[in-house]
């Protein structure tokens, strides 16, 4: 089999040394004011040891009210120096250890209904959604006004300018996993400038992409992580039809528009990790067959999208599920043309040196791979720092015992 993972590839005129990409995995370990903290730095310097060509930096808020947790990273004039120090350290260590600097992309976000800002207990939603709010009907929500939404592009402009100052190579305008821009894609019944028609539902997303592109010019490129479909019931989620089947018609319209705007790289994903984690993080808790069904679903979606847009580079997701067979699985997908870069998420928490081990031995250590236990997500949901409880237990097991097991 052709070793495509080790092949070079050009993205936005930049040559990457391999096809390995570390996905944006939130550690929830910043400071209260949004700076990168000790565990943040530890994670990213550990990532370097795996020799990835791309490190897709985790979700970073563009405003305080858009933070998903009180320790989510937040780039602003008071925190930009901590980001610069971290980016500089990562690139320096990679150059020394691997002989190249990784491409670093920062994921800018407004968390929308998942925001937990200081002093404002009500999350900001695009519209009232009975699927997402099941069991939370009495929780107060703030439906974002058109006036408020119209102020968000300026937030992205400022954040993008600071990201360039910090040394990031690319800017991701995040539109996935139920956060604000993704939620707006399913705002079919919302009135005003940001709901109803597809043009309105994509208005804020495209406005922010255009604003960021204008702000950074040729100093950085612009990309996006995009939900192809939410897999929610019709009327309350994007990318499904009246039979609640996956329907990528509007997704393809959006991607075509992104291509017209000069977007050359798209990171594909599906589902919502909060309500239906097995959709985008296949698991085998009930039976191995559950995970196989999930992997087949993701494969079919990626295959349909990548086949329709041969001139766009795509990141494929959900590879960690395959465990010690993950590299062979990724090779098969890339050789088949289902994507151009292999994106690993949970595996980077559990086994950050997996690719380097693969290069040296041709295999992955079964005792180091992600076991799909979902404990990293349980830590996040419990409101504490996230990491691998099993493979990095000395650091993260105490948090798991204190914040998860006690409940």
One Martini backbone bead per residue (centre of mass of N, CA, C, O) as a GRO file, in nm:
protein
  407
    1UNK     BB    1   0.097   0.036   0.022
    2UNK     BB    2   0.072   0.358  -0.003
    3UNK     BB    3   0.253   0.619   0.177
    4UNK     BB    4   0.066   0.896   0.210
    5UNK     BB    5   0.125   1.017   0.500
    6UNK     BB    6   0.439   1.096   0.403
    7UNK     BB    7   0.343   1.300   0.216
    8UNK     BB    8   0.344   1.577   0.053
    9UNK     BB    9   0.169   1.906   0.081
   10UNK     BB   10  -0.026   2.173  -0.051
   11UNK     BB   11  -0.120   2.474   0.140
   12UNK     BB   12  -0.152   2.781   0.054
   13UNK     BB   13   0.162   2.752  -0.050
   14UNK     BB   14   0.227   2.527   0.165
   15UNK     BB   15   0.455   2.289   0.279
   16UNK     BB   16   0.395   1.970   0.380
   17UNK     BB   17   0.549   1.683   0.535
   18UNK     BB   18   0.254   1.570   0.588
   19UNK     BB   19  -0.087   1.419   0.672
   20UNK     BB   20  -0.082   1.514   0.972
   21UNK     BB   21  -0.359   1.602   1.195
   22UNK     BB   22  -0.441   1.799   1.471
   23UNK     BB   23  -0.711   1.844   1.636
   24UNK     BB   24  -0.946   2.039   1.797
   25UNK     BB   25  -0.871   2.015   2.150
   26UNK     BB   26  -1.010   2.077   2.439
   27UNK     BB   27  -0.874   2.156   2.777
   28UNK     BB   28  -0.984   2.365   2.981
   29UNK     BB   29  -0.678   2.529   3.071
   30UNK     BB   30  -0.715   2.810   3.119
   31UNK     BB   31  -0.763   3.106   3.225
   32UNK     BB   32  -1.000   3.324   3.334
   33UNK     BB   33  -0.888   3.541   3.099
   34UNK     BB   34  -0.762   3.331   2.848
   35UNK     BB   35  -0.502   3.213   2.897
   36UNK     BB   36  -0.242   3.028   2.867
   37UNK     BB   37  -0.141   2.748   3.044
   38UNK     BB   38   0.035   2.492   3.166
   39UNK     BB   39  -0.138   2.261   3.030
   40UNK     BB   40  -0.142   2.383   2.754
   41UNK     BB   41   0.158   2.370   2.697
   42UNK     BB   42   0.197   2.071   2.746
   43UNK     BB   43   0.018   1.965   2.515
   44UNK     BB   44   0.164   2.104   2.268
   45UNK     BB   45   0.447   1.984   2.324
   46UNK     BB   46   0.350   1.690   2.294
   47UNK     BB   47   0.254   1.707   2.002
   48UNK     BB   48   0.530   1.753   1.868
   49UNK     BB   49   0.637   1.452   1.922
   50UNK     BB   50   0.448   1.345   1.664
   51UNK     BB   51   0.497   1.507   1.387
   52UNK     BB   52   0.300   1.716   1.281
   53UNK     BB   53   0.202   1.931   1.020
   54UNK     BB   54  -0.071   1.989   1.187
   55UNK     BB   55  -0.209   2.235   1.419
   56UNK     BB   56  -0.534   2.251   1.542
   57UNK     BB   57  -0.637   2.480   1.727
   58UNK     BB   58  -0.837   2.542   1.960
   59UNK     BB   59  -1.106   2.676   2.082
   60UNK     BB   60  -1.138   3.040   2.046
   61UNK     BB   61  -1.249   3.314   2.174
   62UNK     BB   62  -1.394   3.645   2.074
   63UNK     BB   63  -1.560   3.646   2.351
   64UNK     BB   64  -1.677   3.625   2.665
   65UNK     BB   65  -1.983   3.536   2.600
   66UNK     BB   66  -1.846   3.291   2.401
   67UNK     BB   67  -1.776   3.097   2.628
   68UNK     BB   68  -1.789   2.750   2.721
   69UNK     BB   69  -1.588   2.819   2.956
   70UNK     BB   70  -1.403   2.966   3.215
   71UNK     BB   71  -1.125   2.822   3.053
   72UNK     BB   72  -1.138   2.933   2.790
   73UNK     BB   73  -0.996   3.047   2.536
   74UNK     BB   74  -0.903   3.410   2.491
   75UNK     BB   75  -0.859   3.644   2.245
   76UNK     BB   76  -0.671   3.936   2.335
   77UNK     BB   77  -0.485   4.203   2.433
   78UNK     BB   78  -0.420   4.048   2.721
   79UNK     BB   79  -0.343   3.741   2.575
   80UNK     BB   80  -0.157   3.731   2.317
   81UNK     BB   81   0.122   3.665   2.447
   82UNK     BB   82   0.058   3.369   2.524
   83UNK     BB   83   0.018   3.274   2.234
   84UNK     BB   84   0.294   3.353   2.124
   85UNK     BB   85   0.460   3.177   2.317
   86UNK     BB   86   0.336   2.906   2.228
   87UNK     BB   87   0.388   2.913   1.924
   88UNK     BB   88   0.692   2.950   1.945
   89UNK     BB   89   0.752   2.690   2.107
   90UNK     BB   90   0.637   2.487   1.905
   91UNK     BB   91   0.811   2.563   1.657
   92UNK     BB   92   1.087   2.526   1.790
   93UNK     BB   93   1.061   2.227   1.875
   94UNK     BB   94   0.997   2.112   1.593
   95UNK     BB   95   1.253   2.203   1.454
   96UNK     BB   96   1.445   2.042   1.643
   97UNK     BB   97   1.292   1.753   1.626
   98UNK     BB   98   1.173   1.749   1.299
   99UNK     BB   99   1.268   1.999   1.089
  100UNK     BB  100   0.986   2.152   1.139
  101UNK     BB  101   0.707   2.355   1.103
  102UNK     BB  102   0.400   2.377   1.193
  103UNK     BB  103   0.089   2.422   1.105
  104UNK     BB  104  -0.112   2.692   1.246
  105UNK     BB  105  -0.453   2.671   1.359
  106UNK     BB  106  -0.713   2.880   1.457
  107UNK     BB  107  -1.017   2.845   1.646
  108UNK     BB  108  -1.280   3.045   1.601
  109UNK     BB  109  -1.536   3.141   1.854
  110UNK     BB  110  -1.891   3.105   1.920
  111UNK     BB  111  -2.087   2.914   2.149
  112UNK     BB  112  -2.356   3.007   2.229
  113UNK     BB  113  -2.547   2.767   2.384
  114UNK     BB  114  -2.245   2.691   2.523
  115UNK     BB  115  -2.228   2.929   2.692
  116UNK     BB  116  -2.025   3.042   3.005
  117UNK     BB  117  -2.029   3.323   3.123
  118UNK     BB  118  -1.943   3.563   3.322
  119UNK     BB  119  -2.240   3.675   3.480
  120UNK     BB  120  -2.398   3.487   3.243
  121UNK     BB  121  -2.616   3.222   3.257
  122UNK     BB  122  -2.730   3.278   2.974
  123UNK     BB  123  -2.743   3.144   2.689
  124UNK     BB  124  -2.674   3.191   2.343
  125UNK     BB  125  -2.923   3.180   2.095
  126UNK     BB  126  -3.076   3.144   1.781
  127UNK     BB  127  -3.296   2.937   1.895
  128UNK     BB  128  -3.561   2.745   1.981
  129UNK     BB  129  -3.478   2.397   2.076
  130UNK     BB  130  -3.624   2.097   2.160
  131UNK     BB  131  -3.383   1.907   2.128
  132UNK     BB  132  -3.162   2.065   2.296
  133UNK     BB  133  -3.392   2.133   2.543
  134UNK     BB  134  -3.422   1.868   2.662
  135UNK     BB  135  -3.471   1.908   3.010
  136UNK     BB  136  -3.443   2.257   2.969
  137UNK     BB  137  -3.709   2.434   2.961
  138UNK     BB  138  -3.643   2.620   3.235
  139UNK     BB  139  -3.412   2.742   3.109
  140UNK     BB  140  -3.247   3.018   3.046
  141UNK     BB  141  -3.261   3.218   2.746
  142UNK     BB  142  -3.083   3.392   2.478
  143UNK     BB  143  -3.191   3.549   2.202
  144UNK     BB  144  -3.038   3.657   1.945
  145UNK     BB  145  -3.008   3.942   1.795
  146UNK     BB  146  -2.950   4.104   1.512
  147UNK     BB  147  -2.779   4.322   1.639
  148UNK     BB  148  -2.575   4.135   1.773
  149UNK     BB  149  -2.485   3.967   1.525
  150UNK     BB  150  -2.372   4.225   1.369
  151UNK     BB  151  -2.111   4.243   1.578
  152UNK     BB  152  -1.930   3.984   1.525
  153UNK     BB  153  -1.732   4.046   1.289
  154UNK     BB  154  -1.559   4.243   1.461
  155UNK     BB  155  -1.456   4.023   1.652
  156UNK     BB  156  -1.312   3.855   1.433
  157UNK     BB  157  -1.123   4.068   1.334
  158UNK     BB  158  -0.964   4.110   1.595
  159UNK     BB  159  -0.885   3.813   1.646
  160UNK     BB  160  -0.730   3.773   1.379
  161UNK     BB  161  -0.516   3.990   1.420
  162UNK     BB  162  -0.405   3.856   1.681
  163UNK     BB  163  -0.333   3.581   1.557
  164UNK     BB  164  -0.112   3.691   1.377
  165UNK     BB  165   0.055   3.814   1.607
  166UNK     BB  166   0.093   3.520   1.741
  167UNK     BB  167   0.161   3.319   1.464
  168UNK     BB  168  -0.055   3.225   1.294
  169UNK     BB  169  -0.138   3.078   0.975
  170UNK     BB  170  -0.447   3.021   1.054
  171UNK     BB  171  -0.813   3.062   1.011
  172UNK     BB  172  -1.095   2.942   1.191
  173UNK     BB  173  -1.436   2.938   1.104
  174UNK     BB  174  -1.657   2.810   1.306
  175UNK     BB  175  -1.907   2.532   1.190
  176UNK     BB  176  -1.986   2.338   1.460
  177UNK     BB  177  -2.133   2.139   1.712
  178UNK     BB  178  -2.365   2.377   1.788
  179UNK     BB  179  -2.262   2.634   1.740
  180UNK     BB  180  -2.366   2.927   1.632
  181UNK     BB  181  -2.327   2.892   1.320
  182UNK     BB  182  -2.450   2.608   1.311
  183UNK     BB  183  -2.728   2.679   1.430
  184UNK     BB  184  -2.812   2.879   1.202
  185UNK     BB  185  -2.848   2.659   0.975
  186UNK     BB  186  -3.137   2.573   1.147
  187UNK     BB  187  -3.302   2.865   1.125
  188UNK     BB  188  -3.591   2.837   0.970
  189UNK     BB  189  -3.791   3.011   1.188
  190UNK     BB  190  -3.640   3.255   1.184
  191UNK     BB  191  -3.638   3.587   1.203
  192UNK     BB  192  -3.491   3.786   0.972
  193UNK     BB  193  -3.146   3.799   0.870
  194UNK     BB  194  -3.083   3.483   1.020
  195UNK     BB  195  -3.344   3.345   0.879
  196UNK     BB  196  -3.472   3.073   0.678
  197UNK     BB  197  -3.293   3.116   0.451
  198UNK     BB  198  -2.986   3.027   0.345
  199UNK     BB  199  -2.877   3.310   0.321
  200UNK     BB  200  -2.943   3.386   0.618
  201UNK     BB  201  -2.810   3.133   0.770
  202UNK     BB  202  -2.512   3.228   0.634
  203UNK     BB  203  -2.446   3.525   0.685
  204UNK     BB  204  -2.252   3.529   0.933
  205UNK     BB  205  -2.045   3.331   0.833
  206UNK     BB  206  -1.964   3.488   0.572
  207UNK     BB  207  -1.903   3.760   0.703
  208UNK     BB  208  -1.663   3.651   0.874
  209UNK     BB  209  -1.491   3.546   0.648
  210UNK     BB  210  -1.460   3.815   0.497
  211UNK     BB  211  -1.345   3.978   0.733
  212UNK     BB  212  -1.095   3.803   0.784
  213UNK     BB  213  -0.970   3.819   0.506
  214UNK     BB  214  -0.935   4.129   0.511
  215UNK     BB  215  -0.763   4.145   0.777
  216UNK     BB  216  -0.514   3.939   0.688
  217UNK     BB  217  -0.475   3.867   0.408
  218UNK     BB  218  -0.141   3.738   0.346
  219UNK     BB  219  -0.071   3.651   0.659
  220UNK     BB  220  -0.323   3.453   0.628
  221UNK     BB  221  -0.540   3.195   0.632
  222UNK     BB  222  -0.868   3.062   0.545
  223UNK     BB  223  -1.092   2.850   0.727
  224UNK     BB  224  -1.291   2.540   0.812
  225UNK     BB  225  -1.523   2.388   1.036
  226UNK     BB  226  -1.773   2.154   0.911
  227UNK     BB  227  -2.099   2.071   0.917
  228UNK     BB  228  -2.274   1.851   0.722
  229UNK     BB  229  -2.439   1.733   0.977
  230UNK     BB  230  -2.650   1.680   1.272
  231UNK     BB  231  -2.871   1.443   1.315
  232UNK     BB  232  -3.141   1.569   1.347
  233UNK     BB  233  -3.441   1.645   1.341
  234UNK     BB  234  -3.648   1.782   1.148
  235UNK     BB  235  -3.613   2.142   1.200
  236UNK     BB  236  -3.343   2.095   1.426
  237UNK     BB  237  -3.144   2.045   1.178
  238UNK     BB  238  -2.875   2.002   0.975
  239UNK     BB  239  -2.883   1.785   0.694
  240UNK     BB  240  -3.197   1.708   0.678
  241UNK     BB  241  -3.487   1.553   0.609
  242UNK     BB  242  -3.823   1.462   0.642
  243UNK     BB  243  -3.695   1.155   0.704
  244UNK     BB  244  -3.424   1.188   0.869
  245UNK     BB  245  -3.212   1.219   0.647
  246UNK     BB  246  -2.931   1.256   0.496
  247UNK     BB  247  -2.873   1.594   0.349
  248UNK     BB  248  -2.627   1.761   0.124
  249UNK     BB  249  -2.731   2.000  -0.042
  250UNK     BB  250  -2.656   2.256   0.133
  251UNK     BB  251  -2.364   2.184   0.182
  252UNK     BB  252  -2.275   2.216  -0.116
  253UNK     BB  253  -2.347   2.512  -0.141
  254UNK     BB  254  -2.153   2.610   0.074
  255UNK     BB  255  -1.888   2.496  -0.046
  256UNK     BB  256  -1.906   2.648  -0.310
  257UNK     BB  257  -1.892   2.927  -0.175
  258UNK     BB  258  -1.617   2.885  -0.039
  259UNK     BB  259  -1.461   2.847  -0.301
  260UNK     BB  260  -1.527   3.134  -0.415
  261UNK     BB  261  -1.367   3.258  -0.150
  262UNK     BB  262  -1.086   3.073  -0.135
  263UNK     BB  263  -1.133   2.800  -0.007
  264UNK     BB  264  -0.901   2.510   0.025
  265UNK     BB  265  -0.984   2.423   0.330
  266UNK     BB  266  -1.168   2.146   0.492
  267UNK     BB  267  -1.318   2.046   0.800
  268UNK     BB  268  -1.480   1.756   0.858
  269UNK     BB  269  -1.809   1.706   1.009
  270UNK     BB  270  -2.043   1.569   1.258
  271UNK     BB  271  -2.275   1.651   1.468
  272UNK     BB  272  -2.306   1.619   1.844
  273UNK     BB  273  -2.122   1.588   2.143
  274UNK     BB  274  -2.355   1.639   2.355
  275UNK     BB  275  -2.605   1.449   2.248
  276UNK     BB  276  -2.436   1.268   2.000
  277UNK     BB  277  -2.131   1.137   2.024
  278UNK     BB  278  -2.143   0.882   1.820
  279UNK     BB  279  -2.142   1.038   1.552
  280UNK     BB  280  -1.832   1.181   1.587
  281UNK     BB  281  -1.768   0.943   1.824
  282UNK     BB  282  -1.716   0.652   1.792
  283UNK     BB  283  -1.838   0.359   1.964
  284UNK     BB  284  -1.817   0.041   2.194
  285UNK     BB  285  -2.005   0.005   2.448
  286UNK     BB  286  -2.229  -0.198   2.354
  287UNK     BB  287  -2.094  -0.253   2.060
  288UNK     BB  288  -1.903  -0.288   1.783
  289UNK     BB  289  -2.136  -0.213   1.583
  290UNK     BB  290  -2.176   0.082   1.655
  291UNK     BB  291  -1.906   0.184   1.539
  292UNK     BB  292  -1.941   0.083   1.246
  293UNK     BB  293  -2.184   0.255   1.182
  294UNK     BB  294  -2.046   0.528   1.234
  295UNK     BB  295  -1.816   0.498   1.026
  296UNK     BB  296  -1.998   0.464   0.780
  297UNK     BB  297  -2.136   0.736   0.795
  298UNK     BB  298  -1.884   0.914   0.768
  299UNK     BB  299  -1.782   0.799   0.506
  300UNK     BB  300  -2.025   0.871   0.326
  301UNK     BB  301  -2.007   1.174   0.364
  302UNK     BB  302  -1.714   1.221   0.272
  303UNK     BB  303  -1.741   1.093  -0.006
  304UNK     BB  304  -1.956   1.283  -0.123
  305UNK     BB  305  -1.798   1.549  -0.085
  306UNK     BB  306  -1.514   1.489  -0.213
  307UNK     BB  307  -1.629   1.410  -0.495
  308UNK     BB  308  -1.762   1.702  -0.552
  309UNK     BB  309  -1.456   1.841  -0.454
  310UNK     BB  310  -1.149   1.806  -0.601
  311UNK     BB  311  -1.025   2.117  -0.540
  312UNK     BB  312  -1.046   2.039  -0.240
  313UNK     BB  313  -0.925   2.025   0.077
  314UNK     BB  314  -0.952   1.751   0.316
  315UNK     BB  315  -1.051   1.662   0.637
  316UNK     BB  316  -1.045   1.377   0.821
  317UNK     BB  317  -1.244   1.194   1.055
  318UNK     BB  318  -1.264   0.951   1.308
  319UNK     BB  319  -0.982   0.771   1.355
  320UNK     BB  320  -0.947   0.673   1.658
  321UNK     BB  321  -1.138   0.423   1.662
  322UNK     BB  322  -0.915   0.219   1.524
  323UNK     BB  323  -0.662   0.241   1.675
  324UNK     BB  324  -0.408   0.032   1.577
  325UNK     BB  325  -0.557   0.077   1.273
  326UNK     BB  326  -0.555   0.386   1.193
  327UNK     BB  327  -0.336   0.411   0.971
  328UNK     BB  328  -0.455   0.217   0.764
  329UNK     BB  329  -0.723   0.360   0.737
  330UNK     BB  330  -0.613   0.632   0.645
  331UNK     BB  331  -0.470   0.532   0.396
  332UNK     BB  332  -0.718   0.425   0.247
  333UNK     BB  333  -0.870   0.693   0.223
  334UNK     BB  334  -0.653   0.861   0.075
  335UNK     BB  335  -0.615   0.660  -0.165
  336UNK     BB  336  -0.928   0.693  -0.243
  337UNK     BB  337  -0.996   1.023  -0.192
  338UNK     BB  338  -1.091   1.060   0.120
  339UNK     BB  339  -0.911   1.296   0.135
  340UNK     BB  340  -0.583   1.464   0.249
  341UNK     BB  341  -0.616   1.463   0.566
  342UNK     BB  342  -0.534   1.331   0.889
  343UNK     BB  343  -0.760   1.348   1.160
  344UNK     BB  344  -0.671   1.379   1.508
  345UNK     BB  345  -0.793   1.360   1.841
  346UNK     BB  346  -0.804   1.158   2.091
  347UNK     BB  347  -0.518   1.044   2.029
  348UNK     BB  348  -0.357   1.301   2.124
  349UNK     BB  349  -0.414   1.257   2.426
  350UNK     BB  350  -0.316   0.952   2.455
  351UNK     BB  351  -0.099   0.951   2.175
  352UNK     BB  352   0.109   1.182   2.049
  353UNK     BB  353   0.337   0.957   1.919
  354UNK     BB  354   0.204   0.775   1.697
  355UNK     BB  355   0.347   0.860   1.429
  356UNK     BB  356   0.638   0.811   1.511
  357UNK     BB  357   0.598   0.513   1.573
  358UNK     BB  358   0.509   0.436   1.290
  359UNK     BB  359   0.772   0.515   1.146
  360UNK     BB  360   0.958   0.316   1.324
  361UNK     BB  361   0.748   0.035   1.324
  362UNK     BB  362   0.455   0.026   1.158
  363UNK     BB  363   0.304   0.081   1.437
  364UNK     BB  364   0.087   0.054   1.715
  365UNK     BB  365   0.037   0.080   2.051
  366UNK     BB  366  -0.208  -0.081   2.225
  367UNK     BB  367  -0.120   0.058   2.517
  368UNK     BB  368  -0.175   0.376   2.388
  369UNK     BB  369  -0.438   0.391   2.273
  370UNK     BB  370  -0.741   0.476   2.223
  371UNK     BB  371  -1.048   0.342   2.399
  372UNK     BB  372  -1.327   0.501   2.388
  373UNK     BB  373  -1.440   0.614   2.688
  374UNK     BB  374  -1.496   0.946   2.720
  375UNK     BB  375  -1.343   1.090   2.964
  376UNK     BB  376  -1.260   1.360   2.840
  377UNK     BB  377  -1.557   1.459   2.815
  378UNK     BB  378  -1.638   1.431   3.112
  379UNK     BB  379  -1.452   1.650   3.211
  380UNK     BB  380  -1.578   1.882   3.054
  381UNK     BB  381  -1.872   1.847   3.166
  382UNK     BB  382  -1.757   1.895   3.472
  383UNK     BB  383  -1.563   2.166   3.450
  384UNK     BB  384  -1.279   2.065   3.360
  385UNK     BB  385  -1.008   1.938   3.266
  386UNK     BB  386  -0.873   1.792   2.961
  387UNK     BB  387  -0.796   1.437   2.921
  388UNK     BB  388  -0.622   1.136   2.967
  389UNK     BB  389  -0.705   0.909   3.208
  390UNK     BB  390  -0.543   0.653   3.109
  391UNK     BB  391  -0.259   0.758   2.960
  392UNK     BB  392  -0.267   1.037   3.167
  393UNK     BB  393  -0.318   0.976   3.484
  394UNK     BB  394  -0.135   1.155   3.662
  395UNK     BB  395  -0.295   1.416   3.574
  396UNK     BB  396  -0.626   1.325   3.525
  397UNK     BB  397  -0.738   1.139   3.751
  398UNK     BB  398  -0.782   1.344   3.981
  399UNK     BB  399  -1.007   1.495   3.828
  400UNK     BB  400  -1.199   1.256   3.792
  401UNK     BB  401  -1.239   1.193   4.093
  402UNK     BB  402  -1.341   1.484   4.177
  403UNK     BB  403  -1.563   1.557   3.923
  404UNK     BB  404  -1.700   1.264   3.855
  405UNK     BB  405  -1.713   1.038   4.078
  406UNK     BB  406  -1.861   1.213   4.297
  407UNK     BB  407  -2.136   1.191   4.101
   0.00000   0.00000   0.00000
